[in-house]
Amino acid sequence: MTEQKKILMIVAQENFRDEEFFEPKEVFEKSGAKVTVASNTTKKAKGILGGEVKPDLSISDVNIDEYDAISITGGGGSRQYLWNNNELQDIVKKAYEKGKVVAAICISPVVLANAGVLEGKKSTVFKNDETVSILKDKGAKHKDKGVISDGKIVTGRDPKSAKEYGKAVLKAFN
């Protein structure tokens, strides 16, 4: 990367999946990208495995024009805090419309589906009846693979895919 990319990472306030946050973040930062973290509040967010991160800003304060990509971390907390967050869906829609990289891992591709950006797109998601049916209901072409890129949309399936997902997000800039 010649110019420094700015990546906005969204994390659930509680029960985010540690590997799906920390591993892509490391991949992003090693490439020279500047990472900003957002959540529902700026209080310390806690991962399922005990990892903690203090968000830089709340989702309601995000200006997507300041970023080149958005990456939404998975984990059980995504269902509770992120799936139906209207502000986050608006941010995702704007990012997509402006040609930015839009990415989500684990159960968080549901956020992308709910925002309307997966229609007609190949994507993956942590596989359970609920997540797969939401993606299909919203017009996504679900594939049970580790990481799928469809243009500037990147989706990852699970914690094992976290590093590969991070690399795919960076590749989507090209």
N, C-alpha and C positions, 0 to 999 in steps of 0.2 A: 504494500500500500504506500502510495506516495504521500498523500495528505492524511492527516490523522482522522480516522473515522470516529464518530461519536455514536455510541450504542446505549440505548435506554433499556435497562433490564427491569422487568416488573416482577415483583415477588409478593406472594401472599403474606399477610401479617403473621399467620401461624401455619405450621405444618406444610411449609414448602419443602420440596425434595432437595436436600443439601447438594447432592452430586449434580443435579440439573441446574443449580445456580453457580456453585463454585467452580466446576470444571469448565463450562463455557466461558465464564468470566476470566479464568486464567488464560484460556486460548485467546480471547479477545485482547486482553492486556499484553500478552506476549507478542501479539502482532502489532502493538503500538496504538491500539484503539483506546479511546477514553470512555470509560464505563460510568454511567450514572444510574443509580438504583432508585426506583420509586415503588411505593406501596400505598395502602389505604391511608396510612398515617406515617409520620417520621419516627414513631416509636420503634425500638429495636424489634426486628422480625426474627422469629425462631423457626428453625428447620426441624423436620421430623427426627433427624439424627443428632440434634443438639446444636447445630451450627447457628450462628447469629450474624445478622447484618443490620446496620443502622441505615435506613433509606435516606437518600439525599433530599428527596422531596416527596410530596404526596401526589397521587395520581391526578388529583384535581388541579394541581399546579403545573402540570406538564404542558409544554409548548412543543409539539412534535416537530415544528420547523427547525428546532435546535439540534435534531438528531438525524443520523443517516439510517438507523435501524432501530427496531423494537424487538426485544426477545422476552417472551413470557415464560417464566419458570413454572414447572409442574409441581405435583404433590397434592395431597388431599385438601389442603387449604385453598387451592385454586377453585374448587367447586363452591366453597363457602364464600370466598372473598372476591373472586375474579370473574367467574363464568357470566354472571348477570350484572356486572358493573357497567352501567351505561356510559359513564365517562371514559372508561377504558375502551369500550367498543367504539366510541366516537374517535378516540385517538388512533385505534387500529385502522378504522375506515379512512381517516385523513392520511395516515402514513401510506396506506395502500394506494390511494388516489394520487398521492404525490410521488409515487414510484420509489418509495423507500423499501428497504428490506423488512419484511414482516415475518416473525418467527415465533414458534411456540413448541414446547416439549411436554411429553407425558399426557396428562388430561387437559392441558391448557390449549391445544388446538381447538377445543370447544369454544374458547373465547373468540378465535378467528372465525369459526363457523357462525357463532351468534352475531358477529359484526358483519356478516355477509360477504366476506372476502374469499371464502373457499369454494364458492359455487363454480362447478366445472373444473376445479383444480385437483390435481393428485395430492394426497396428503396421508399422513399416518397419525395415530393417536394411541395412547395406552389402551390396550384392547379390553373393553368390557361391553356388555350389551348397551349400556346407557350412552357411553361416549361414541361408539360406532354408529348407533342409530341417530344421534344428534347430527353427526357429520353428514351422514347420508340424507337425512331430512333437509339439511341446508344445502344440498346439491354437491357435496364434496365427493371425489372419487377416492374412496378409502382403499389403501393398500397396507397390508400387515408387514411393513419393513422398518428397519431401524431409523433411517433418516430419508426423507423425501424432499427434493427441491423441485418446485414448479415455478420457473421464472424467479421472481423476487420473494416468493413465499417458501419458507423452510419449516418443516415439521419434524419432530423427533418423537420416538415411541416411548422410551423408558430411560432409567438411569444408566444402563449399559451403553446407551447411544449418546450420552452427554458430550463426550469429547468430539466425536464425529459430527454431532449437531453443531457444536461451536465452530468447527472448521467449515461446515456447509454454509453457515451464516456469513462467514468472511468471504467465501467463494461467491456468494450471491451478489456481492458488490460489483463483480466483473461483468 
